[in-house]
Amino acid sequence: YLHEESSIRVVHRDIKASNILLDANLNPKISDFGLAKLYDDQKTHVSTKVAGTFGYLAPEYAMRGHMTEKIDVFAFGVVVLETLAGRPNYSTKDENKVYIFEWVWELYEDNRPLDVVDPRLEEFDSEEVLRAIKVALLCTQGSPHQRPPMSRVVAMLTGDVEAPDVVTKPSYITEWQIKGGNTSYMSTDVSGQSSSAPRPNSSTSQTSSPFLSSVIDEGR
């Protein structure tokens, strides 16, 4: 609704699990519009100061401040993966599963996508889960042009439209793998002040450091 049906287009800019509330009937409600911005869909993008929660920021927004409604689509994809896996997008509990994007893509390419599902979930519809995984991977593509609009995301999740097989592995995952899986990171809040988390070590280049710290941080 905010992206396509509202007379004034709105980009939320901070879609994350903690900003999605459930009512008594478990219907989701988006909260915290403090960072929301109006968006002119006649423009290719709007350049703005980066704000939001690291870990949910789309690469073009984290790197260049280019804002379109597709940054919300990216963040939604992150939330879907977190929901399926029952874990945050960054976790050090298992060194082989630190970054959720890298882990999910490894399973997807190995034809084991259902291994993403939270092990505490004893019963689930494998077809629905696979559909959700495909949608999440589409939503988190590196280029905003490769991400579907939210109306199509909803249609794919409900089964009205078939979710295509994802064939493009985002370049940002390849960058992490080239870096050798460096788990150091810098957490920055909306105001731009650094938290107490460790900073990337000296082996991380200045060019990739802002990208890595913004896209793969835990975001909570």
C-alpha positions as CSV (number, residue, x, y, z in Angstrom):
1,Y,0.0,0.0,0.0
2,L,2.7,2.5,1.0
3,H,4.7,1.9,-2.2
4,E,2.0,1.5,-4.9
5,E,-1.6,2.3,-3.7
6,S,-1.1,5.4,-1.5
7,S,-1.6,8.7,-3.2
8,I,1.7,9.8,-1.6
9,R,4.4,7.2,-2.0
10,V,6.2,6.4,1.3
11,V,9.5,4.6,1.9
12,H,9.6,3.3,5.5
13,R,13.5,3.0,5.6
14,D,13.5,0.9,8.7
15,I,11.7,-2.4,8.0
16,K,12.9,-5.0,10.6
17,A,11.5,-7.6,12.8
18,S,11.2,-5.3,15.9
19,N,9.2,-2.8,13.8
20,I,6.6,-5.4,12.8
21,L,3.9,-5.8,15.4
22,L,1.2,-8.4,15.6
23,D,-2.4,-7.8,16.7
24,A,-4.7,-10.2,18.6
25,N,-5.3,-12.1,15.3
26,L,-1.7,-12.2,14.4
27,N,-2.1,-9.6,11.6
28,P,1.2,-7.7,11.1
29,K,1.3,-4.0,11.6
30,I,4.3,-1.8,10.6
31,S,5.4,0.6,13.3
32,D,7.9,3.4,13.8
33,F,7.6,5.7,10.9
34,G,10.1,8.1,12.3
35,L,12.5,7.6,9.4
36,A,9.9,7.3,6.7
37,K,10.3,9.6,3.6
38,L,8.0,10.6,0.8
39,Y,9.2,9.3,-2.6
40,D,8.6,10.7,-6.1
41,D,8.2,7.6,-8.3
42,Q,8.9,9.8,-11.4
43,K,12.5,9.9,-10.3
44,T,15.0,7.0,-10.6
45,H,16.0,7.5,-7.0
46,V,16.4,10.1,-4.3
47,S,19.8,10.8,-2.8
48,T,19.5,11.1,1.0
49,K,21.5,10.7,4.2
50,V,21.6,7.0,5.1
51,A,19.4,6.1,8.1
52,G,17.9,2.8,9.3
53,T,19.2,-0.3,10.9
54,F,22.4,-1.9,9.6
55,G,21.9,-5.4,8.6
56,Y,18.7,-4.5,6.7
57,L,20.1,-1.8,4.4
58,A,20.2,-2.4,0.7
59,P,23.7,-2.0,-0.8
60,E,22.9,0.9,-3.1
61,Y,21.5,2.8,-0.1
62,A,24.2,1.9,2.3
63,M,27.0,2.7,-0.2
64,R,25.6,5.7,-2.0
65,G,22.4,6.9,-0.2
66,H,20.3,6.1,-3.2
67,M,16.7,5.7,-1.9
68,T,13.8,4.0,-3.8
69,E,11.0,1.8,-2.5
70,K,13.3,-1.2,-3.3
71,I,15.3,-0.6,-0.1
72,D,12.1,-1.6,1.8
73,V,11.9,-4.6,-0.4
74,F,15.4,-5.6,0.5
75,A,14.8,-5.2,4.2
76,F,11.6,-7.3,3.9
77,G,13.6,-10.0,2.3
78,V,16.0,-10.0,5.3
79,V,13.0,-10.3,7.7
80,V,11.6,-13.3,5.7
81,L,15.0,-15.1,6.0
82,E,15.2,-14.3,9.7
83,T,11.7,-15.6,10.3
84,L,12.3,-18.8,8.4
85,A,15.6,-19.5,10.1
86,G,14.6,-18.4,13.6
87,R,17.7,-16.3,13.9
88,P,19.1,-12.8,13.3
89,N,20.8,-12.0,10.1
90,Y,24.2,-11.9,11.9
91,S,25.1,-14.5,14.6
92,T,28.3,-15.8,16.0
93,K,26.8,-18.9,17.6
94,D,28.0,-21.0,14.6
95,E,31.0,-19.9,12.7
96,N,29.7,-21.6,9.5
97,K,26.4,-19.6,9.7
98,V,27.6,-16.1,10.8
99,Y,26.0,-14.2,7.9
100,I,22.5,-15.4,7.0
101,F,22.8,-14.4,3.3
102,E,26.0,-16.4,2.7
103,W,24.6,-19.4,4.6
104,V,21.3,-19.4,2.8
105,W,22.9,-19.1,-0.6
106,E,25.3,-22.0,0.2
107,L,22.3,-24.2,1.1
108,Y,20.3,-23.0,-2.0
109,E,23.1,-23.7,-4.4
110,D,23.7,-27.1,-2.7
111,N,20.0,-28.0,-3.3
112,R,19.3,-28.0,0.4
113,P,17.2,-24.9,0.8
114,L,14.9,-26.4,3.4
115,D,17.8,-26.8,5.8
116,V,17.3,-23.1,6.4
117,V,14.2,-23.7,8.4
118,D,14.4,-23.2,12.2
119,P,15.0,-26.8,13.6
120,R,12.4,-26.0,16.4
121,L,9.7,-26.0,13.7
122,E,8.7,-29.6,13.6
123,E,6.0,-29.4,10.9
124,F,5.8,-27.1,7.9
125,D,4.7,-27.1,4.3
126,S,7.8,-27.6,2.3
127,E,6.3,-26.0,-0.8
128,E,5.4,-22.8,1.0
129,V,8.8,-22.6,2.7
130,L,10.6,-23.0,-0.6
131,R,8.4,-20.3,-2.1
132,A,9.2,-18.0,0.7
133,I,13.0,-18.7,0.4
134,K,12.9,-17.9,-3.3
135,V,11.0,-14.7,-2.7
136,A,13.4,-13.6,0.0
137,L,16.4,-14.2,-2.2
138,L,14.7,-12.2,-5.0
139,C,14.1,-9.4,-2.5
140,T,17.7,-9.3,-1.4
141,Q,19.3,-9.1,-4.9
142,G,22.2,-6.7,-5.2
143,S,20.6,-4.4,-7.8
144,P,17.3,-2.7,-7.0
145,H,16.2,-3.4,-10.6
146,Q,16.3,-7.1,-9.9
147,R,14.1,-6.9,-6.9
148,P,10.3,-7.3,-7.4
149,P,7.8,-4.6,-6.3
150,M,6.0,-5.4,-3.1
151,S,2.7,-6.1,-5.0
152,R,4.5,-9.0,-6.8
153,V,6.1,-10.1,-3.6
154,V,2.7,-10.5,-2.0
155,A,1.4,-12.3,-5.1
156,M,4.3,-14.8,-5.0
157,L,4.0,-15.4,-1.3
158,T,0.3,-16.1,-1.6
159,G,0.8,-18.4,-4.6
160,D,-1.1,-16.3,-7.0
161,V,2.1,-15.9,-9.1
162,E,4.8,-18.5,-9.4
163,A,8.1,-17.6,-7.7
164,P,10.9,-18.0,-10.3
165,D,14.1,-19.8,-9.5
166,V,16.8,-17.4,-8.3
167,V,19.8,-17.6,-10.5
168,T,21.8,-14.5,-9.6
169,K,23.9,-14.7,-6.5
170,P,24.4,-11.1,-5.3
171,S,27.9,-9.7,-5.7
172,Y,28.1,-8.6,-2.1
173,I,28.2,-12.3,-1.0
174,T,31.1,-12.9,-3.3
175,E,32.9,-10.0,-1.7
176,W,32.6,-11.5,1.8
177,Q,33.9,-14.8,0.6
178,I,36.9,-13.1,-1.1
179,K,37.6,-11.3,2.2
180,G,37.9,-14.7,3.9
181,G,34.9,-14.5,6.1
182,N,36.1,-11.7,8.4
183,T,33.7,-11.6,11.3
184,S,34.7,-8.2,12.7
185,Y,32.1,-5.6,12.2
186,M,31.0,-2.1,13.2
187,S,27.5,-1.4,14.4
188,T,26.1,2.1,13.9
189,D,22.8,3.4,15.0
190,V,20.5,5.7,13.1
191,S,22.3,8.8,14.5
192,G,25.5,7.6,13.0
193,Q,27.3,7.0,16.3
194,S,29.3,3.8,16.6
195,S,28.4,1.3,19.3
196,S,30.8,-0.8,21.3
197,A,31.1,-3.6,18.7
198,P,34.6,-4.2,17.3
199,R,35.6,-2.4,14.1
200,P,36.7,-4.2,11.0
201,N,40.4,-5.1,11.2
202,S,43.1,-3.5,9.1
203,S,42.9,-6.1,6.4
204,T,39.5,-4.8,5.3
205,S,39.9,-2.2,2.5
206,Q,38.5,1.3,3.0
207,T,36.3,0.8,-0.1
208,S,34.5,-2.3,1.1
209,S,34.4,-1.5,4.9
210,P,31.3,0.8,4.8
211,F,29.5,-1.8,2.7
212,L,30.4,-4.7,4.8
213,S,29.6,-3.0,8.1
214,S,26.2,-1.8,6.9
215,V,24.8,-4.8,5.0
216,I,26.0,-7.7,7.1
217,D,25.8,-6.3,10.6
218,E,23.4,-7.9,13.1
219,G,20.9,-5.1,12.8
220,R,19.4,-5.4,16.3
